[in-house]
Structure formats: C-alpha cells, structure tokens
C-alpha cells in the first residue's frame, strides 16, 4: 500500500501506535499498546473513526462507575444497552451473525457511555425493544426506536412486502388490515400470485387446500 501515513507514536484514545502490522482487508493495520498494557492490532479506519478507544479497560471502568453512580445496572434499559453491544461485538453471542457478523456497529458515543445512550433513547417502554429503523445501518442517534415484537418482525430484512392499490405494507400488517390469515397471504405469494389475485380472490376451503 503506497503513501500510507505513518501512525507510529500517535495516540487514539488510550491506544498508542507502536508499529505497522500488515493489513486488515484493504486497510493498513497497526500494533497498538493500551495505557493499561494490553495490545491489539487495529486497522487505520478503526483508529481514526474512534471505533476503539481502548483494549476494553475504558469501557469496564465506565460501566463500573456508571453502575455505582446512576444505579441503573439492573434496569431494563441497561440490559438493552449491554445486549446491543454483545450482539454487535461478541462473536460468541447467539445473534452475532445477524449483527456484528454483517457489519452492524454501535456508535462510539453509545458504545463507551451508558449515560449517552440513555439520554438519546429514553426509558424503555413496557413490551418494547430497541429496533433499528434502517436494518443496514448501525445503532446510532436517528436510527433507533422503541418497537413492539410485531413491528420489529415487520422491519426485518426477511419481511415480505406487498404493494396493493398504491399502498405498501408487510404481510403481517396486510393480515391485520384485511382480516386474512397470514399463512393464506404467504401461500399466495409463494404461488406467484399478483397482489390483485392475492387480495381479491375469495378465501375458501378449496383454495386453502391447493
């Protein structure tokens, strides 16, 4: 990689760059030393974007301090915060492949500070969970909302959407609107029916068996 600026000796958060360490993907990589003594190889983008500010010690200190000061470590909102980070950054988390594994991240401000996260999203309403508005983008101000389970299901990449008479909705919402069973709608979509056929063909036992 020609013309890569030398970052040796530069500080990024608690990281101090020690030397060049090859590449990560198409990005230059650097061996970094944390103030606490930990080391890690990080890409130029990770350093300059502030996606990593320490080996984890900074986050642990802030979490510990937050638990002592805001008393929120056992609240529903705090659990949402820790779960959000786990599925984005812990490869052992059962949902990692759907989040961190496909590039979903948490903005640096929320990643390092529960208070910042709390100020942005507010208290967790009963029966709702944190949902990303654009599922191809990460957790950040402007891209999250509190949503019910059905709203989250409708917002997944796997949700099937239909446009009928100028209105587009997922099958779950069409089912509620029309009173037609979800599986009836799903089976008609799977057969390749047009929206007009799907909604305008009467439902009867003969069709249900086809």
Order of alpha helices (4+ residues) and beta strands (2+ residues): beta-beta-beta-beta-alpha-alpha-alpha-alpha-alpha-beta-beta-alpha-beta-beta-alpha-alpha-alpha-alpha
